[in-house]
Amino acid sequence: MPLGKLHVKGTGLYDEQGERVQLRGISSHGLQWYPHYVNKETIQWLRDDWNINVYRVALYTGENGYIEHPELKNEVKEAVEASIELGLYVIIDWHILSDNDPNLHKEEAMVFFAEMAQLYAGYPNIIYEICNEPNGVNVTWNDVIRPYAEELIPVIRQYDKDNIILVGTGTWSQDVHHAADHPLAEDNIMYVAHFYAGTHGQELRDKIMYALDKGAAIFVSEWGTTLASGDGGVFTQESDVWLNFLNEKGISWINWNLSDRIEDSAVLLPGAASQGNWSDQDLTPSGKYVRSKLRESM
C-alpha cells in the first residue's frame, strides 16, 4: 500500500517516502443510479479481495445527477470517509459527460470543491478530479478546459495546498497531447487519459507517450475492457496491451465500473450483493478479468 501524502515529480506519482506509486482501482457508476454499491463494506471487500488501493466516486453533474440532486453529495462523503478509514486513496470525480463543457456548471463546481477541500484537506487520501470527460469540437484545451482549471484549482488550493488534482482533457479525455503542449503552472497536477480497449488503441497510446515525453504526468482515471459504448464484449487481448503499457510506464489506472448494470463494462452481474463478498458467479467476464489483473500484485 502506498504511504501517506502523494506528490508529482516529473511524469511520476510518488509517495511520502519518495517511492514511485501506481494506483490501481475501480470507479463507482453514477451515484444517482447505483448508490447501493457505495458503502464501506463493498469498498473494504474491494480492498481485501480485489487488491485496490484507490476508489473513484463518480458524481455525475448531469443526467439526474448533482445539479438536480445536490443531496448526492452525501454519497460522496460516505465513500470518501469509508476510503479514509480503510486506508485507501479516493478520487472525488466531478463527472461531466452529457454536459460536455466544464464551464456549464463552473459555479456549482467551485462551491462543491471548496466544501470538499475544507472537509478533507487534512487527509492525504484525497484526489480531486475536476472534469471527467470534456467533449465537443469547441471544448478545446486552450480555449475552454485550461481556463476552467485555472479558475477552479485556486478554489481547492485555498484550503488544500498539495493533494493531487486530476484535470480532464478534450475529446472525452483523450487529448492529453494538447494539455502537454500548454501545461498548467501549478504543482501536483496530473492530466487525465481515458480509454476503452475495444475502441482506442495505439493512436491514443502515442498521444500519451507524446505527453510523457513533454514532461506531463498522466493518470488514467477511467478505462473499460469494452467498446466506448460500454458494450460489445470484453476485449481481453487489447486490454492486456493497454495494461502492460500502463504498468510499464507506471501510470495509475481506474477501471469502469462497479455496478450490476446490464452492460459489458459493469463488473457485477444483475442482483449481485450490495456489500461485497462476491464469488466468481457474481462477476461478469469483465469483472473476472479486472479482478485478476488487480490481484496480480498481491
N, C-alpha and C positions, 0 to 999 in steps of 0.2 A: 504494500500500500504506500503510495507517495506520502511524503511527510510535509505537513504544515503549509505555509504560505507559498503559493506559486509565483513565479516571475518569468517573463520572457527575456531571453538573451539571444540576440541574433535571430535565427529562424526557429529556435528551440524553446520548449517549455521546461522549466526546471523547478525542483522543489527547494525547500528551505535549506537543505544540506548541499545544494549545488549539483544534485544528481539530475540527469535528464529524465523527463517524465513523459510517458504516453498514457493518456487517459483513454479508457475503453468502457463503453456502457450502452445504455438504451434510453430511448425517449418515450415519454408518455404519448398518447394520442391527445386529441383535443379534450380539455377538461370539461367542456360542455356536453360531451358525448360519453366519455369513459372515465368518470371520476372514481368509480368503484375500484379501479386498479391503482389509484394514487393513495397509498396508505403505508404506514410504517412496516406492516407485516410483509407486504409484497416487496417493498424496497429491500428489506432485510433478506428475503429469500433470494432476490436477485444478487445481492452482495455475497451471500454464503454459498449459493448453489451455482449461480451463473458467473460469479467472479467479477462483477462490475466494480469499478472504482469511481464511477461518475454516473449521475442520474440527471436526465434533462426533463424539465417540466414545461410542457408546451401550452402556453397561454395564448390561444387564438384571439386575435383582436376582432376580426370579422366573423361571419358565419355563426351568428348567435353566441359569439364569444364575449370577451371582456367589455367591449364598448357598449353592448346591450345588457350585459350581466356582470357588472363590476364585482358582484359577490364571489365570482370565480377566483378572485384574489385570495380568498380563504383557503382554497385548494392548493394554491401555490405555496402559501405559508406552511400548510401541513406537510407538503413534500419537502420543502426546504428544511423545516425543523426536524423531520424524520431523518433526512440525509445527514444533517449535522450530528444528531445523536448517534447515527450508525457509522460515523467517521468517513463518510463519502463526500466527494465533491458534488456540487449540484449546480446545474445551469438553469437560470431563470430566463426562459425563452419568450420574448415578445414576438409572437408567431404571426407576423403579417404574411398574407398569401393572396387571397382574393382582393384585399385592399392593398394593391400592388406597390403603392408609393408610401414609404415610411412617414412622409410628411403629412399624410392624410390625418393621422392621429398623433401627431407630434406632441401636442399639448398634453394629451392623456398619457403619453409615454413619459413625458417629463415628470408629471405628478407621480406616476406609478414607480418609476425608477428612483425618484427622490425618497419615496417611502421605503422601498426595498433596501436602498443603501443605508438609510438611517437605522433600519431594524437590524441589518446583518453585517454592517461594516466591520464589526469586531471578529468575524469568523473567517478563517482562511479558506473555508469550503466553497465560498460563493463565487460563481462566474456569471457575469451578466451578458446576455445575448440580445442586442438592441434592435435587430430587424432580421427576422428569419430568412425570407426569400423575396427581396425586392425584384420586381419583374415588370416587363413592358418596355417597348422600344425607347420611350422617352425617359425611363428611370435609369439614368446612367450614373456611374460613379462620381464623375466630376461635378455634374450639374445638380444631382438630387441626393445621392446617398452620402457622399462625403460631407456636404453642408449639414445634413441632418445629424450625422455623427458628431460633427464639430460643435453643434448646439447641445446634444444630449450628453456627451461624455462629461463635460464640466458639471452637469447636474449630479451625476454619480460621484465624481471626484470631490465634490464639495464635502461629502460625508465619508466616502470610501476611497482612500488615496491610492491604493495599489492592487486591489483584486483584479483579476483578468477581465477584460471586456472583449467580447466577440462581435465583429461587425460584418453583417451580411454584404454580399456583393451582387452586381447586376445579373440579369438573366437567371433568376432563381438560384442565386449564389453559385454561379459558375465563372463569373468574370473576375477572378482573382488577379489576373494579369493587369487589369486596369487599376485596381487598388494598389498593386505593387509599383506601378509607374508613378502614382501620385499618393504616397502613403500619408497617413495621419501622423502628426508630430508627437502624440502622447506616448508614454511608456505603457507596457503591459497590454498592448493591443494585438489581437490576432484577427486575421481575415478568414472569412468563412467560405468553404467549398462544400457543395452538396452534390451527390451523385446517386444514380440508380443504375445498378450494374448491367441491366439489360438494355439500357438506353445510352449511357455515357461510357466512353472508353478512352482510348489513347489520346484523343484530341484534348480532353479535359485534363488528363494526367500531364500533358505537355504544358498546359496553362499553369498548372500547379508547379511544375518544375521551373517554368519561367519566373513565377512569383518567388519561389525559394532562391533562385539564382540572383534575384534583385534584392534579397535580404528580407522579404516579407515572411512573417510567421503565419502558418496556415493551420486551421482547425476544421476538421470535418464533423460538424455538429449534427449532420443528418445524412444517412445513406441507406439505401434499400437494396435488397437482393433481386429486385424485380425490375419491370419497366417503370418509367417515371410515373405512370398511372397508378402504381401500387399493385398492379395485377400482371398477368402474362406469364406466370410461373416463376420459379426460382432459378436464377442464372448462377449456378454454383461455380462454374469454371471462371466466368467473368468476375464473380465476387472474390474468388481466390486471387486472381491477378491484382485486383484492387487492394485487397488486404495485405498481400505481400508487398506491394508498393508503399502503402501507408506505414506498415511495420518497419520496412527498410529505412524509410525517411523519418521515423519517429513521430509521425503525425497522429494526433489523437482522433478517435472516431466514436460516433454515437449511432447505433442502429435505430431505424424507424420501422416498426412501432410496437409499443406494448399495449395491445388491445386484443379483443376477440372479434374484431370487425371481420366480416366475410370478404377478405381480400388477401392476396398472397403475401403482401408485405407485413401483415399482422403476425405476431409470433404465437398467439394463442388461438386454439380452436373455440368455436362458439360455446359459451357456457363454462369455460374454464374458471376455476375458483378465483375469487377476487382477492385472496390473501396469500397467494403463492402456494407452495407445497405441491407443485405440478409434477406429474410424471410425463414420460415421453408421449403418452396417449393424449395429453392435453395440448401438445405443441404442434404447430403447423410445420411443414417442411422448412420454411424459413426460420421458424423458432428453433428447430433442432440444429440447423446449420449455425445460426448465430450463437446459440448456447455453446456448441462445441468449440467455436472459434474463441469465445471469451474464456473458456476453461483451459485452453491450451497452455496458458502461462501459470496455471495453479501449481 
